[in-house]
Amino acid sequence: MNFISIAKKSAGIQISELRKINKIFNKSFSQAINVISGCKGKVIFTGQGKSGKQASSISSTMSSVGIPSFYIHPSETSHGDSGAIQRKDVLVIISFSGNTPELKNVIQHANRFGIKIIGCSSNKSSMLSKASDIKIILPKVKEADPIGMVPTTSTAITLLYFNCLAIALMKKMNFTKNKFRVLHSGGNIGKSLLDVASVMVTGKKIPIIDRNKTIGEAVKVISAKKLGVVLVTKKGKLSSIVTDGDCRRALGRFSKKDKIEKIATRNPLKVDEEITAQKAMQIMAQKKITSLVVASKSGKVKGICHIHNLLSHGIK
């Protein structure tokens, strides 16, 4: 058997069928956006079987973009879990047939307490559609398995619809990278979003010296701050930079009493505090340096990003 050919045929069916999604971005889609974005409580997802797995995944996506959400199993609602669904909440129910019997209790609970229901099914005449305040009717699609019965394309189009819903909500709620970083502080996503401002050395830990000071005084500052560099300022603004290597090499030609400006490197490389830590690491690797000056456009020093700061946060 040619399994690659089978896979390509299955993918082709799903890709072709998923194009039907564009026909259902309609009034119901916009209504769902407005109801979820205006929700004063939680957005609760539920569904039975494979639809339940999808509901759980979609709920996780919503939480990841700052929308308080969780999944509840419909069979558990008649055993006390219905208390988790309250008047200010929005209930999103997913069922491709719309007639799954396990959903009856959760629908009745929502209707009894006036909780808004967003119902997603492929049957506009189903129990779910009739009970829903907002009716999302998915198109009938061809499943991609050999017998045409295993939920494949139907699950893919459901996830696609709600992914698009989540993206539209991000836009409406002005969800930024900074907000995303707060919610994804761990793992590779957290590392990729970590900015220089979060890892740089600030305040009294920054090695700074006035341009009128001596080489000897600069050596003392470098030794005390232990970053291998000292920033040289003029009237409080960054003027130049000196490394410990610069000082060692200068001692054969200059006295410790000579002005630090004689050995300083003018117009040092500066970065903005909002660049990512990974970008800072790339710059250091390209320039073969171990520190970056973090400063405003006017030259006001805000901090120093040292390679050790980056490594300690797992940035490589």
Secondary structure, DSSP 8 states (H G I E B T S, - for coil): --HHHHHHHHHHHHHHHHGGGGGG-SHHHHHHHHHHHT-SS-EEEE-STHHHHHHHHHHHHHHHTT--EEE--GGGGGGTGGGG--TT-EEEEE-SSS--GGGHHHHHHHHHTT-EEEEEES-TTSHHHHH-SEEEE-------STTS-SSSHHHHHHHHHHHHHHHHHHHHTT--HHHHHHHT-SHHHHHHH-BGGGTSB-GGGS-EEETTSBHHHHHHHHHHH-SSEEEEEETTEEEEEEEHHHHHHHTTTS-TTSBGGGT-EES--EE-TTSBHHHHHHHHHHHT-SEEEEE-TT--EEEEEEHHHHHHTT--
